[in-house]
Amino acid sequence: MWSFLQTITKKLTLVIPTMMALGFLYGISAEAGWLKAMIIPFTFLMVYPMMVTLNIKKVFEGSDIKAQGITLGVNFLFTPFLAWGMGLAFFADKPYMALGLLLAGLVPTSGMTISWTGFAKGNMAAAVKMTVVGLVAGSLATPFYVRALMGAAIEVDVTAVFSQIFFIVFLPMTLGFITQRLLVRKFGQEHFQKRLGPRFPALSTIGVLGIVFVALALKARTIAASPELLLTILLPLVLLYGINFTISTVIGKRLLSRGDAIAMVYGTVMRNLSIALAIAMNAFGEKGADAALVVAAAYIIQVQSAAWYVKLTPRLFGPAAATSAPA
């Protein structure tokens, strides 16, 4: 079972579009309203396993202050406003889809930030720190960004958004940390890291696929009536990720060492789409399905682009053995 789940996790570029197609087919052939009851269970299954493997202690280690500062600047002073501006341009008459684009640009980093940094032979310790800091800061900042940037176009209940973030992020984070400590105490740190910890992200994938299925099923008839809608969604996402990769790569090459630069790229371009998807589906009622559709489509672009960037890394930053000094 675990090997099957891990295989699925490694093939998200194929599995997520497949699940989107299945959700679409179900939504146009059957009544999908009952699936709303599955949103909360899938949300917990999506977020909690990710939190079990989160190493919060890494925040207080390392000497990569410059990389962390640049990452925070890009994540909170550039990307949200880029996503917001693109939402205004591409979804002027579809505010909840513009919200989806904003949410996709608001919560930085995920477990994949660490994984892709490792694949590209970047600074893993810096990536872990970026993941923890980005998750916490992004979760706290999201209600304020949404209210400030989208409040004139959609109804934003900041208290409700904060409430959802508590249940979506901080409660699973607390339970995940407790679970981690209990498992380490019982089996030891080495056994947890090598045998138990790697299994949890595969469980999270089930939640992601479940939410994607529900989001597409709920919007299937809208898509069927306007099939060009998916192309309308994919275009701004391709541009968003393309611009983010370009800006982060240029900054990294100019200001950081190879390892820190790679961590910074993945720490700024990879977004926590699981959290964004959960907020869209839980905090904005039925209209949140429009936002969730955009976030679900972002999975396709994010995973594909991250994989291609690993292949381009030696050409952009030199081989892993090279340790060029910051400019």
URNORWO-V396141 format. One record per residue. N is the residue number from 0. RES is the residue in one letter. PHI is phi in degrees with one decimal (none if undefined). OMEGA is omega in whole degrees, 0 to 359 (* if undefined). Layout:
BEGIN
N&RES&PHI&OMEGA / N&RES&PHI&OMEGA
END
This chain:
BEGIN
0&M&none&183 / 1&W&-65.8&179 / 2&S&-65.3&177 / 3&F&-64.7&180 / 4&L&-64.9&179 / 5&Q&-66.7&176 / 6&T&-64.4&177 / 7&I&-60.6&181 / 8&T&-59.8&181 / 9&K&-76.4&184 / 10&K&-116.3&182 / 11&L&-61.5&180 / 12&T&-62.1&178 / 13&L&-100.1&187 / 14&V&-71.1&182 / 15&I&-65.7&175 / 16&P&-59.3&177 / 17&T&-63.4&180 / 18&M&-67.3&175 / 19&M&-62.7&180 / 20&A&-64.7&179 / 21&L&-64.8&177 / 22&G&-62.8&178 / 23&F&-62.4&181 / 24&L&-62.6&178 / 25&Y&-65.7&184 / 26&G&-64.9&180 / 27&I&-88.6&183 / 28&S&-109.2&182 / 29&A&-147.8&177 / 30&E&-75.2&186 / 31&A&-101.7&185 / 32&G&-56.8&183 / 33&W&-65.9&181 / 34&L&-66.7&179 / 35&K&-58.8&180 / 36&A&-67.6&182 / 37&M&-89.9&185 / 38&I&-63.2&182 / 39&I&-65.4&177 / 40&P&-59.2&179 / 41&F&-66.1&179 / 42&T&-61.1&180 / 43&F&-63.9&180 / 44&L&-64.8&180 / 45&M&-77.3&189 / 46&V&-94.4&186 / 47&Y&-57.7&181 / 48&P&-60.1&179 / 49&M&-63.2&182 / 50&M&-74.5&181 / 51&V&-62.5&184 / 52&T&-93.8&183 / 53&L&-72.9&182 / 54&N&-98.7&185 / 55&I&-65.2&181 / 56&K&-61.4&182 / 57&K&-63.0&179 / 58&V&-60.2&186 / 59&F&-99.4&180 / 60&E&-117.2&172 / 61&G&92.0&182 / 62&S&-131.2&184 / 63&D&-106.3&185 / 64&I&-59.9&182 / 65&K&-62.7&180 / 66&A&-63.7&180 / 67&Q&-66.5&180 / 68&G&-65.2&179 / 69&I&-63.5&180 / 70&T&-60.8&179 / 71&L&-62.8&180 / 72&G&-61.9&180 / 73&V&-65.2&185 / 74&N&-68.6&187 / 75&F&-120.0&178 / 76&L&-111.2&182 / 77&F&-119.6&189 / 78&T&-60.6&180 / 79&P&-60.4&181 / 80&F&-74.2&173 / 81&L&-64.1&180 / 82&A&-63.5&179 / 83&W&-64.0&180 / 84&G&-62.3&178 / 85&M&-68.5&176 / 86&G&-62.6&177 / 87&L&-63.0&184 / 88&A&-74.7&187 / 89&F&-95.3&185 / 90&F&-126.9&183 / 91&A&-58.1&182 / 92&D&-105.0&179 / 93&K&-132.5&188 / 94&P&-59.7&181 / 95&Y&-76.2&171 / 96&M&-73.4&173 / 97&A&-61.6&176 / 98&L&-61.6&179 / 99&G&-60.4&178 / 100&L&-65.0&178 / 101&L&-63.4&180 / 102&L&-62.2&178 / 103&A&-64.9&179 / 104&G&-102.0&188 / 105&L&-95.6&186 / 106&V&-100.0&186 / 107&P&-80.2&171 / 108&T&65.9&175 / 109&S&-153.5&176 / 110&G&-57.7&179 / 111&M&-68.0&175 / 112&T&-57.9&180 / 113&I&-69.1&183 / 114&S&-61.8&182 / 115&W&-67.1&176 / 116&T&-61.1&177 / 117&G&-64.6&179 / 118&F&-59.6&182 / 119&A&-88.1&179 / 120&K&60.9&175 / 121&G&-96.6&182 / 122&N&-79.6&184 / 123&M&-65.9&180 / 124&A&-62.0&178 / 125&A&-65.2&180 / 126&A&-65.5&178 / 127&V&-62.2&180 / 128&K&-62.8&178 / 129&M&-59.2&181 / 130&T&-64.5&182 / 131&V&-67.2&181 / 132&V&-63.7&181 / 133&G&-63.5&180 / 134&L&-63.4&182 / 135&V&-67.0&182 / 136&A&-63.7&180 / 137&G&-65.1&179 / 138&S&-65.0&179 / 139&L&-70.6&185 / 140&A&-82.6&187 / 141&T&-52.9&181 / 142&P&-58.3&182 / 143&F&-71.3&177 / 144&Y&-62.8&182 / 145&V&-62.6&180 / 146&R&-65.4&184 / 147&A&-70.1&187 / 148&L&-93.6&185 / 149&M&-117.2&186 / 150&G&-59.8&180 / 151&A&-80.1&185 / 152&A&-103.2&181 / 153&I&-134.3&178 / 154&E&-82.8&183 / 155&V&-117.5&174 / 156&D&-96.8&185 / 157&V&-59.2&179 / 158&T&-61.7&179 / 159&A&-66.0&179 / 160&V&-65.5&177 / 161&F&-59.8&180 / 162&S&-60.3&180 / 163&Q&-65.2&180 / 164&I&-64.8&176 / 165&F&-58.9&182 / 166&F&-75.0&183 / 167&I&-85.3&187 / 168&V&-113.5&193 / 169&F&-76.1&175 / 170&L&-66.6&175 / 171&P&-60.9&178 / 172&M&-62.9&179 / 173&T&-64.5&179 / 174&L&-63.7&178 / 175&G&-64.7&179 / 176&F&-64.5&178 / 177&I&-62.8&178 / 178&T&-59.9&180 / 179&Q&-59.6&181 / 180&R&-63.1&180 / 181&L&-65.7&180 / 182&L&-67.7&178 / 183&V&-64.0&180 / 184&R&-63.2&184 / 185&K&-81.7&188 / 186&F&-110.9&182 / 187&G&94.6&184 / 188&Q&-63.5&184 / 189&E&-64.9&180 / 190&H&-64.8&179 / 191&F&-63.7&183 / 192&Q&-67.3&186 / 193&K&-90.4&188 / 194&R&-113.7&186 / 195&L&-86.3&183 / 196&G&-54.5&182 / 197&P&-62.0&181 / 198&R&-79.6&187 / 199&F&-66.6&178 / 200&P&-58.0&178 / 201&A&-64.7&176 / 202&L&-64.3&178 / 203&S&-60.5&180 / 204&T&-61.8&178 / 205&I&-60.3&178 / 206&G&-63.3&178 / 207&V&-59.4&182 / 208&L&-64.8&178 / 209&G&-64.0&180 / 210&I&-65.3&178 / 211&V&-60.7&179 / 212&F&-59.3&181 / 213&V&-63.1&181 / 214&A&-59.0&181 / 215&L&-72.0&179 / 216&A&-63.5&181 / 217&L&-69.2&182 / 218&K&-104.6&187 / 219&A&-58.2&185 / 220&R&-71.5&174 / 221&T&-66.5&179 / 222&I&-66.2&180 / 223&A&-61.4&180 / 224&A&-75.8&179 / 225&S&-137.5&185 / 226&P&-61.5&179 / 227&E&-70.8&183 / 228&L&-59.5&181 / 229&L&-63.4&177 / 230&L&-64.5&178 / 231&T&-60.8&180 / 232&I&-78.4&185 / 233&L&-68.1&183 / 234&L&-59.5&179 / 235&P&-64.7&178 / 236&L&-67.0&177 / 237&V&-60.4&179 / 238&L&-65.4&181 / 239&L&-59.7&181 / 240&Y&-69.8&179 / 241&G&-61.8&179 / 242&I&-65.4&181 / 243&N&-62.4&178 / 244&F&-61.2&182 / 245&T&-64.6&181 / 246&I&-61.3&183 / 247&S&-65.8&179 / 248&T&-65.1&179 / 249&V&-61.9&180 / 250&I&-62.7&182 / 251&G&-61.8&180 / 252&K&-65.1&184 / 253&R&-82.0&193 / 254&L&-116.9&189 / 255&L&-129.3&172 / 256&S&-70.1&184 / 257&R&-55.3&183 / 258&G&-61.9&179 / 259&D&-67.5&181 / 260&A&-64.4&179 / 261&I&-65.0&177 / 262&A&-61.1&180 / 263&M&-64.5&179 / 264&V&-60.6&180 / 265&Y&-71.3&177 / 266&G&-75.4&179 / 267&T&-108.8&182 / 268&V&-84.7&179 / 269&M&-69.8&179 / 270&R&-110.2&178 / 271&N&-82.8&185 / 272&L&-67.3&177 / 273&S&-62.5&179 / 274&I&-66.3&179 / 275&A&-59.6&180 / 276&L&-65.0&180 / 277&A&-64.7&178 / 278&I&-64.1&181 / 279&A&-59.5&185 / 280&M&-79.4&186 / 281&N&-106.1&189 / 282&A&-101.3&187 / 283&F&-126.8&175 / 284&G&62.5&183 / 285&E&-62.8&181 / 286&K&-67.0&178 / 287&G&-64.0&178 / 288&A&-63.4&176 / 289&D&-63.1&179 / 290&A&-64.4&181 / 291&A&-64.0&179 / 292&L&-61.5&178 / 293&V&-65.4&181 / 294&V&-64.4&179 / 295&A&-60.7&178 / 296&A&-65.8&180 / 297&A&-63.4&177 / 298&Y&-55.5&183 / 299&I&-61.3&183 / 300&I&-67.1&185 / 301&Q&-64.3&183 / 302&V&-67.6&180 / 303&Q&-62.4&183 / 304&S&-67.6&179 / 305&A&-63.1&180 / 306&A&-65.1&179 / 307&W&-66.9&182 / 308&Y&-66.8&176 / 309&V&-58.5&180 / 310&K&-66.9&181 / 311&L&-85.6&187 / 312&T&-55.3&180 / 313&P&-59.1&180 / 314&R&-71.3&183 / 315&L&-81.7&187 / 316&F&-118.4&183 / 317&G&88.7&180 / 318&P&-65.8&185 / 319&A&-61.3&181 / 320&A&-70.0&181 / 321&A&-73.9&180 / 322&T&-129.9&181 / 323&S&-66.2&181 / 324&A&-77.6&178 / 325&P&-60.3&179 / 326&A&-70.5&*
END
